[in-house]
Amino acid sequence: MSTHAEFTGGESPSPRPSPVRIWFLAARPKTLPVGLAPVLVGAALAIEQDEFSLGPFLAALFGALFIQVGANLANDYSDARRGADTDDRLGPLRVTAGALVPPRQVLIATYITFGLAVLCGVYLIAVAGWVILAIGAASIVAGLLYTGGPRPYGYAGLGELFVFLFFGLVAVTGTYYVLTKTLDATAIALAVPVGLMASAVLVVNNVRDIDTDRRAGKNTLAVRLGRSRTRLLYAGMLAAAYVITAFVGAVDLELSLWLLIVLVTVPLAVRLARTVATHTDGPTLNGVLAGTGQLELAFCVLLSAGILLS
């Protein structure tokens, strides 16, 4: 498969990226806030209740990031094998489809990355008990089966649901649990807006790729809904994240309206939603993808600060 379209203006090839740059691309750093942000919120809730240990926090943080990178590598490998990453794709270069890394090396890197996540999980099991084994195993399996396996759920329009579950509910409440050894309704409630923000990142990715995914038989939620309704879904997810956060701040006696500090990020959310509603070109939507990841991180940092100020 030709890579000239990715690295050139159409005439002559530009220099091949360095190995470090290639693996940096494979990790998809613009998506990493999806793994980082929920851990911050779960940790903030634990700190607010005077329950915090640095070791479990770091293990949860790195474990989440390793799972995110592992899922990205698995997706890179599986989409290339299934023919979903073609030369006319609008998104950033994928290293397997772009012939920058042999598929076997990408697969090995996937297993190494998930192996590092397992090491973090072993430590967390020792700290917080065997319930972490179930959480970690489910998260890794979900990452592998997103576009891999005989019936990848990403090809059936379920990707956003699984991101909501694993990078929202599971990540926030799991972090809170390893630090406090308990679980409460507040952690679950605040995991919902985090999950919505994380899912919005995938919505942008899928609305950008809607045409090439449709041709490849990858029936993402965007393909099933169509471009117009997917744009509304994106805006609705962002709006719901703010509304739910405000509601929790208003009704939870242990927190306060300090949670409304997240409203500082509303102008960015509005700008991103408007861009998604009016653009279809790859470069612009790639910028929105990065911007949505930044929005989620900023939202969760401010949400964490609001929790700590309560």
C-alpha positions in Angstrom: 0.0 0.0 0.0 1.4 3.4 -1.0 2.4 5.9 1.6 3.1 8.8 -0.7 -0.2 10.4 -0.1 0.6 10.7 3.6 4.1 12.2 3.3 4.1 14.2 0.1 2.3 16.8 -1.8 1.7 14.2 -4.6 5.0 14.5 -6.5 8.0 13.1 -4.7 8.2 11.3 -1.4 9.5 13.1 1.7 12.0 11.5 4.1 10.8 8.5 6.0 10.1 9.4 9.7 12.5 8.2 12.3 11.7 5.0 14.2 10.9 7.1 17.3 8.5 9.3 15.3 6.9 6.2 13.8 6.1 4.6 17.1 5.0 8.0 18.4 2.5 8.1 15.6 1.4 4.6 16.3 0.7 5.4 20.0 -1.7 8.2 18.8 -0.8 10.7 21.5 -3.8 12.9 20.8 -6.0 10.2 22.2 -4.1 9.8 25.5 -6.1 12.2 27.5 -8.9 9.6 27.3 -6.7 7.4 29.5 -5.3 10.1 31.7 -8.4 12.2 32.5 -10.6 9.7 34.4 -7.7 8.7 36.7 -7.4 12.3 37.8 -11.1 12.5 38.6 -11.1 9.3 40.6 -8.0 10.3 42.5 -9.5 13.8 43.3 -12.6 12.1 44.8 -10.3 9.9 46.9 -8.3 12.9 48.1 -11.4 14.8 49.0 -12.2 11.9 51.3 -8.7 11.9 52.8 -7.8 8.6 51.0 -4.8 8.8 48.8 -1.6 6.8 48.2 1.0 7.7 45.5 1.9 4.1 44.5 -1.7 3.0 43.6 -2.4 6.3 41.9 0.7 6.0 39.6 -0.1 2.3 38.9 -3.6 3.2 37.9 -2.4 6.1 35.8 0.2 4.2 33.9 -2.1 1.1 33.6 -4.8 3.3 32.0 -2.3 4.9 29.6 -0.8 1.5 28.6 -4.3 0.1 28.0 -5.0 3.2 25.8 -1.8 2.8 23.8 -2.3 -1.0 23.5 -5.9 -0.4 22.2 -4.5 2.1 19.6 -1.9 -0.4 18.4 -4.4 -3.2 18.2 -6.7 -0.9 16.2 -3.8 0.0 13.9 -3.0 -3.6 13.3 -6.6 -4.9 12.9 -7.9 -2.1 10.7 -5.0 -2.6 8.3 -5.7 -6.3 8.1 -9.4 -5.8 7.5 -8.8 -3.1 4.8 -10.4 -0.2 6.7 -7.2 2.0 6.6 -6.9 2.8 2.9 -4.9 5.5 1.0 -8.0 7.8 0.8 -8.5 7.8 4.5 -8.7 11.3 6.0 -7.1 10.6 9.3 -3.5 10.7 10.3 -1.1 8.0 9.0 -1.5 4.5 10.4 1.8 2.7 10.7 0.6 -0.7 9.6 -1.4 0.4 6.6 1.3 2.9 5.7 3.9 0.1 5.6 6.1 1.9 8.1 6.1 -1.1 10.5 5.6 -4.8 9.6 2.3 -6.0 11.0 4.0 -8.6 13.2 6.0 -5.9 14.9 2.9 -3.9 15.6 1.2 -7.0 17.0 4.2 -7.7 19.3 4.2 -4.0 20.4 0.5 -4.4 21.3 1.1 -7.4 23.5 4.2 -5.8 25.2 2.1 -2.7 25.9 -0.8 -4.7 27.4 1.8 -6.7 29.3 3.0 -3.5 30.9 -0.6 -2.7 31.8 -0.8 -6.2 33.4 2.3 -5.5 35.6 0.5 -2.3 36.8 -2.5 -4.5 37.5 -0.6 -7.0 39.5 0.5 -4.3 41.9 -3.0 -3.0 42.1 -4.4 -6.5 42.9 -1.9 -6.7 45.7 -3.1 -3.3 47.0 -6.8 -3.5 46.4 -7.8 -7.1 45.9 -8.9 -9.4 43.2 -11.7 -7.2 41.9 -9.0 -5.3 40.1 -8.2 -8.5 38.1 -11.7 -8.5 36.6 -11.5 -4.8 35.8 -8.1 -5.0 34.2 -8.8 -8.2 32.2 -12.1 -6.7 30.9 -10.4 -3.5 29.9 -7.6 -5.3 28.0 -10.1 -7.7 26.3 -12.2 -4.7 25.3 -9.1 -3.0 23.8 -8.2 -6.1 21.7 -11.7 -6.8 20.5 -12.5 -3.2 19.4 -11.4 -3.9 15.9 -9.9 -7.4 16.4 -11.3 -10.9 16.8 -14.0 -12.6 14.8 -16.7 -10.0 15.6 -15.1 -6.7 16.4 -17.6 -4.5 18.3 -16.1 -1.3 16.7 -17.4 -2.6 13.4 -20.9 -3.0 14.8 -21.4 0.6 16.1 -20.7 -0.2 19.7 -17.3 1.6 20.0 -18.7 4.7 21.8 -20.6 2.6 24.3 -17.5 0.7 25.3 -15.4 3.8 25.5 -18.1 5.3 27.8 -17.9 2.2 30.0 -14.2 1.6 30.1 -12.8 5.2 29.9 -15.6 6.6 32.0 -17.4 4.4 34.5 -14.7 1.8 34.9 -11.7 4.1 34.9 -13.1 6.7 37.3 -14.6 4.2 39.7 -11.7 1.8 39.4 -9.2 4.5 40.4 -11.4 5.6 43.2 -11.7 2.0 44.4 -8.0 1.2 44.4 -7.4 4.3 46.6 -10.4 4.0 49.0 -11.3 0.2 48.8 -14.9 1.4 48.5 -17.3 2.6 45.9 -20.0 5.3 46.2 -22.7 7.0 44.1 -20.7 10.2 43.7 -17.9 8.4 41.9 -20.4 6.7 39.6 -22.2 10.0 38.9 -19.1 11.9 38.0 -17.8 9.1 35.9 -20.7 9.7 33.5 -19.6 13.1 32.2 -16.1 11.8 31.9 -17.3 8.9 29.8 -19.3 11.2 27.6 -16.2 13.4 27.0 -14.2 10.3 26.1 -16.9 8.9 23.8 -17.0 12.3 22.0 -13.3 11.8 21.0 -14.3 8.6 19.2 -17.3 10.3 17.7 -15.1 12.8 16.0 -12.8 10.1 14.7 -15.7 8.2 13.3 -17.5 11.1 11.7 -14.3 12.0 10.0 -13.9 8.5 8.6 -17.5 7.9 7.8 -17.1 7.6 4.0 -14.1 5.3 4.0 -15.5 3.2 6.9 -18.7 2.7 5.0 -16.9 1.5 1.9 -14.8 -0.9 4.1 -17.9 -2.3 5.7 -17.0 -0.8 9.1 -20.4 0.0 10.4 -19.5 2.5 13.2 -22.1 4.4 15.0 -21.4 7.3 12.6 -22.0 5.1 9.6 -25.3 3.8 11.1 -26.6 7.3 12.1 -25.3 9.3 9.2 -23.2 12.5 9.3 -26.0 14.9 10.4 -27.2 12.9 13.3 -23.6 12.0 14.4 -22.8 15.7 14.5 -25.8 16.2 16.8 -24.7 13.3 18.9 -21.3 14.9 19.4 -22.8 18.3 20.5 -25.3 16.4 22.7 -22.5 14.5 24.5 -20.6 17.6 25.3 -23.7 19.4 26.5 -24.8 16.5 28.6 -21.4 16.3 30.3 -21.8 19.9 31.6 -25.4 19.5 32.6 -24.7 16.3 34.6 -21.7 17.8 36.3 -23.8 20.8 37.3 -26.6 18.6 38.6 -24.1 16.5 40.7 -22.7 19.7 42.2 -26.1 21.0 43.0 -27.5 17.9 44.8 -24.5 16.2 46.3 -24.1 17.3 49.9 -20.4 16.4 50.0 -19.5 18.5 47.0 -20.5 22.0 46.0 -21.1 24.3 43.1 -17.3 24.5 42.8 -17.8 21.8 40.2 -19.2 24.5 37.9 -15.6 25.6 37.3 -15.7 23.2 34.4 -17.9 25.8 32.6 -14.7 27.7 31.8 -14.2 25.2 29.0 -17.6 25.8 27.4 -16.3 28.2 24.8 -13.9 25.5 23.5 -16.7 23.0 23.5 -18.9 25.3 21.5 -16.1 26.0 19.0 -15.4 22.3 18.5 -19.1 21.5 18.0 -19.5 24.2 15.4 -16.5 23.0 13.5 -17.8 19.4 13.5 -21.1 20.7 12.3 -19.7 22.6 9.3 -16.6 20.7 8.1 -15.9 17.4 6.5 -12.2 17.7 5.5 -9.6 15.6 7.2 -7.1 18.2 8.4 -9.9 20.2 10.2 -11.4 17.2 11.8 -8.0 15.9 12.8 -7.6 19.2 14.6 -11.0 18.7 16.3 -10.0 15.3 17.3 -6.9 16.7 19.1 -9.0 19.6 20.5 -11.6 17.2 21.9 -8.9 15.3 23.7 -7.6 18.6 25.1 -11.2 19.5 26.1 -11.6 16.3 28.0 -8.3 16.8 29.8 -9.1 20.4 30.7 -12.6 19.5 31.7 -11.4 16.7 34.0 -8.5 18.8 35.5 -11.0 21.5 36.4 -13.5 18.9 37.6 -10.8 17.5 39.8 -10.0 21.0 41.1 -13.7 21.6 41.8 -13.8 18.4 43.8 -10.8 19.3 45.9 -12.2 22.8 46.5 -15.5 21.5 47.8 
